[in-house]
């Protein structure tokens, strides 16, 4: 079975300037778009342009591949409500199979998909506080859930500070929100990370000897960090050091991730880790030259 894989197309900011091959399975490992632009009540040129790109990509992908699998990235939630993103994508991305801490089986191969999020350098409080102030996820994503114990939301960071999640789109975000909404917090995404790892373990326990390809948006290893930004104090929002866990897995031949805007292959134990991000065309040299023809066989 041949799997093509890509991520971080960022159609909220960029045109489709690449060709899409034909094949068996296409994996989209997150950050395709801002899902809020697909909502019926989305207004304005920004939303309309993004929606046209996304639906055009959807049609290309469904026409060219027998199956299209997608996990949600952090940017899918931008300008939207955390709990509403997956239903919104499912409604508008006809033909896409959304994997949200869940799995499908294709020709005897299981594919488990998850955003994964991150563990903030092993649940380090200092890392969580730094990320809380420096990553756009915790300013531009809302939640309807009750606030986790101990969480808080500081003021927005300076536009001069580095937080790559806001690249090219800060002007499109509004600080205002309905009274029943609050900002997403690191505590929220840490809970989502814990849930993802728990459900992956449950899946692998039930899959027996069958191979499972794991797809996440966030990186499961520091080997997946972008050298252009690694060490800037925000690594804990991009990758988790799950190398020991992965090295112990016997039935995961491939793990695909995105998020860090690189193109790379590396190995953890018997598992090949594959990354094929497009990133931002005008900045991410470690993702260039991007091609949608990248694939692997299982």
ROBA-345886 format. One line per field, with one value per residue (C-alpha): residue in one letter; x, y, z. Coordinates in nm, 3 decimals. Layout:
! ROBA-345886
r (A,...)
xx (X,...)
yy (Y,...)
zz (Z,...)
***
This chain:
! ROBA-345886
r (X,X,X,X,X,X,X,X,X,X,X,X,X,X,X,X,X,X,X,X,X,X,X,X,X,X,X,X,X,X,X,X,X,X,X,X,X,X,X,X,X,X,X,X,X,X,X,X,X,X,X,X,X,X,X,X,X,X,X,X,X,X,X,X,X,X,X,X,X,X,X,X,X,X,X,X,X,X,X,X,X,X,X,X,X,X,X,X,X,X,X,X,X,X,X,X,X,X,X,X,X,X,X,X,X,X,X,X,X,X,X,X,X,X,X,X,X,X,X,X,X,X,X,X,X,X,X,X,X,X,X,X,X,X,X,X,X,X,X,X,X,X,X,X,X,X,X,X,X,X,X,X,X,X,X,X,X,X,X,X,X,X,X,X,X,X,X,X,X,X,X,X,X,X,X,X,X,X,X,X,X,X,X,X,X,X,X,X,X,X,X,X,X,X,X,X,X,X,X,X,X,X,X,X,X,X,X,X,X,X,X,X,X,X,X,X,X,X,X,X,X,X,X,X,X,X,X,X,X,X,X,X,X,X,X,X,X,X,X,X,X,X,X,X,X,X,X,X,X,X,X,X,X,X,X,X,X,X,X,X,X,X,X,X,X,X,X,X,X,X,X,X,X,X,X,X,X,X,X,X,X,X,X,X,X,X,X,X,X,X,X,X,X,X,X,X,X,X)
xx (0.000,0.143,0.083,0.150,0.181,0.200,0.115,0.116,-0.016,-0.150,-0.411,-0.529,-0.230,-0.102,-0.220,-0.203,0.116,0.209,0.078,-0.095,-0.013,-0.253,-0.235,-0.387,-0.391,-0.318,-0.234,-0.287,-0.109,-0.275,-0.259,-0.448,-0.650,-0.848,-1.169,-1.364,-1.342,-1.564,-1.847,-2.168,-2.151,-1.788,-1.771,-1.511,-1.255,-1.007,-1.258,-1.390,-1.044,-0.941,-1.263,-1.219,-0.862,-0.960,-1.254,-1.043,-0.778,-1.048,-1.176,-0.824,-0.740,-1.063,-1.032,-0.668,-0.669,-0.881,-0.869,-0.785,-0.701,-0.655,-0.563,-0.635,-0.347,-0.342,-0.418,-0.746,-0.872,-0.757,-1.036,-1.270,-1.394,-1.187,-1.482,-1.641,-1.346,-1.373,-1.751,-1.703,-1.433,-1.635,-1.930,-1.739,-1.454,-1.660,-1.449,-1.192,-1.170,-1.087,-0.884,-0.927,-0.762,-0.907,-0.807,-0.911,-0.796,-0.692,-0.583,-0.470,-0.281,-0.420,-0.379,-0.417,-0.447,-0.422,-0.325,-0.111,-0.030,0.270,0.375,0.563,0.903,0.766,0.492,0.736,0.545,0.802,0.769,0.391,0.405,0.649,0.439,0.122,0.267,0.445,0.229,-0.073,-0.274,-0.351,-0.468,-0.653,-0.834,-1.144,-1.307,-1.652,-1.528,-1.488,-1.139,-0.894,-0.783,-0.485,-0.509,-0.503,-0.475,-0.227,-0.242,-0.157,0.215,0.388,0.358,0.737,0.786,0.839,0.550,0.545,0.188,0.069,0.283,0.097,-0.241,-0.236,-0.438,-0.718,-0.775,-1.001,-0.963,-1.337,-1.533,-1.879,-1.934,-1.952,-1.610,-1.263,-0.915,-0.765,-0.491,-0.182,-0.370,-0.635,-0.386,-0.187,-0.508,-0.559,-0.202,-0.263,-0.586,-0.413,-0.140,-0.395,-0.608,-0.303,-0.201,-0.555,-0.554,-0.218,-0.326,-0.629,-0.463,-0.246,0.033,-0.123,0.092,-0.021,0.090,0.063,-0.014,0.018,0.042,0.283,0.624,0.681,1.054,1.292,1.451,1.150,1.222,1.304,1.671,1.582,1.382,1.495,1.618,1.403,1.223,0.910,1.026,0.790,0.491,0.619,0.760,0.750,1.038,0.849,1.151,1.157,0.791,0.825,1.142,0.948,0.675,0.694,0.402,0.448,0.659,0.597,0.504,0.409,0.404,0.392,0.387,0.758,0.780,1.057,1.098,1.286,1.305,1.455,1.440,1.344,1.407,1.231,0.999,1.060,0.946,0.843,0.784,0.676,0.566,0.512,0.538,0.538,0.686,0.862,1.031,1.071,1.383,1.401,1.076,1.197,1.167,0.823,0.666,0.336,0.482,0.656,0.540,0.618,0.502,0.376)
yy (0.000,0.338,0.644,0.999,1.250,1.627,1.891,2.260,2.377,2.688,2.770,3.051,3.248,3.077,2.962,2.603,2.632,2.264,1.962,1.676,1.322,1.030,0.735,0.505,0.710,1.076,1.178,1.543,1.590,1.915,2.290,2.282,2.593,2.782,2.580,2.891,3.013,2.720,2.822,2.941,3.270,3.344,3.681,3.890,3.847,3.662,3.389,3.368,3.334,3.071,2.876,2.867,2.734,2.471,2.339,2.332,2.129,1.901,1.828,1.763,1.529,1.330,1.299,1.187,0.945,0.648,0.758,1.094,1.094,1.410,1.505,1.848,2.087,2.382,2.626,2.455,2.594,2.954,3.214,2.939,2.736,2.433,2.200,2.297,2.252,1.882,1.891,2.194,2.022,1.701,1.895,2.072,1.839,1.574,1.271,1.341,1.100,1.296,1.104,1.260,1.022,0.746,0.493,0.337,0.018,0.016,-0.307,-0.460,-0.147,0.058,0.436,0.613,0.991,1.260,1.624,1.501,1.852,1.846,1.771,2.100,1.947,1.683,1.899,2.171,2.466,2.721,2.594,2.615,2.975,3.075,2.909,3.063,3.406,3.321,3.094,3.208,2.897,3.050,3.383,3.297,2.975,2.985,2.714,2.660,2.420,2.517,2.648,2.384,2.424,2.656,2.795,3.163,3.381,3.670,3.971,3.927,3.924,4.209,4.194,4.224,3.901,3.580,3.341,3.173,3.048,3.403,3.443,3.628,3.624,3.839,4.112,3.866,3.785,3.972,3.981,4.002,3.689,3.589,3.584,3.204,3.166,3.179,3.141,2.799,2.729,2.507,2.305,2.229,2.106,1.910,1.724,1.662,1.530,1.289,1.172,1.117,0.902,0.702,0.632,0.542,0.289,0.148,0.120,-0.055,-0.292,-0.394,-0.406,-0.705,-0.772,-0.562,-0.265,0.082,0.402,0.686,1.036,1.337,1.708,1.788,1.622,1.315,1.381,1.674,1.537,1.686,2.045,2.309,2.411,2.764,2.812,2.535,2.669,2.983,2.883,2.757,2.405,2.260,2.367,2.195,1.859,1.603,1.368,1.043,0.861,0.599,0.517,0.493,0.282,0.023,-0.009,-0.318,-0.260,0.104,0.102,0.470,0.782,1.092,1.438,1.802,2.135,2.223,2.332,2.097,1.811,1.528,1.155,1.017,0.692,0.604,0.237,0.043,0.333,0.565,0.918,1.110,1.485,1.669,2.019,2.293,2.569,2.932,2.970,3.297,3.182,2.810,2.710,2.377,2.278,2.368,2.249,2.119,1.838,1.658,1.346,1.228,0.880,0.555,0.195,-0.035)
zz (0.000,-0.102,0.115,-0.004,0.278,0.322,0.579,0.657,0.323,0.498,0.239,0.467,0.338,0.023,-0.315,-0.443,-0.647,-0.662,-0.851,-0.675,-0.792,-0.811,-0.576,-0.318,0.002,0.075,0.431,0.525,0.858,0.963,0.904,0.578,0.665,0.927,0.956,1.053,0.693,0.592,0.825,0.655,0.847,0.749,0.576,0.397,0.122,0.346,0.430,0.074,-0.079,0.173,0.129,-0.249,-0.214,0.041,-0.157,-0.472,-0.290,-0.150,-0.500,-0.634,-0.348,-0.368,-0.746,-0.734,-0.440,-0.338,0.028,0.185,0.556,0.761,1.114,1.256,1.316,1.550,1.269,1.186,1.518,1.459,1.465,1.580,1.874,1.973,2.022,1.689,1.451,1.373,1.309,1.083,0.878,0.858,0.720,0.444,0.349,0.174,0.093,0.366,0.659,0.973,1.228,1.572,1.818,1.602,1.338,1.009,0.839,0.474,0.312,0.640,0.750,1.038,1.036,1.371,1.353,1.619,1.658,1.952,2.077,2.314,2.670,2.727,2.797,3.031,3.187,3.291,3.447,3.327,2.971,2.991,3.112,2.839,2.570,2.713,2.630,2.307,2.092,1.895,1.986,2.325,2.184,1.865,1.961,2.181,2.392,2.538,2.806,3.169,3.243,3.367,3.727,3.751,3.399,3.315,3.007,3.001,2.776,2.409,2.324,2.148,1.771,1.770,1.966,1.776,1.765,1.423,1.459,1.382,1.069,0.800,0.970,1.282,1.114,1.055,1.423,1.663,2.039,2.103,2.186,2.297,2.671,2.681,2.520,2.671,2.533,2.490,2.745,2.766,3.026,2.763,2.506,2.765,2.850,2.477,2.453,2.740,2.579,2.244,2.397,2.593,2.287,2.078,2.341,2.344,1.966,1.949,2.222,2.017,1.676,1.758,1.509,1.232,1.126,1.233,1.064,1.315,1.189,1.417,1.357,1.639,1.640,1.861,1.890,1.923,1.605,1.428,1.530,1.271,1.313,1.210,1.532,1.770,2.101,2.093,2.413,2.237,2.148,2.407,2.197,1.884,1.990,2.269,2.348,2.294,2.153,2.427,2.381,2.003,2.020,2.220,1.956,1.738,1.502,1.395,1.078,1.001,1.198,0.996,1.150,1.045,1.233,1.230,0.865,0.759,0.513,0.679,0.742,1.060,1.254,1.610,1.674,1.400,1.315,1.021,1.097,0.784,0.758,0.442,0.540,0.289,0.546,0.443,0.097,0.176,0.495,0.558,0.369,0.554,0.383,0.034,-0.231,-0.139,-0.339,-0.292,-0.456,-0.136,-0.037,0.143,0.112,0.387)
***
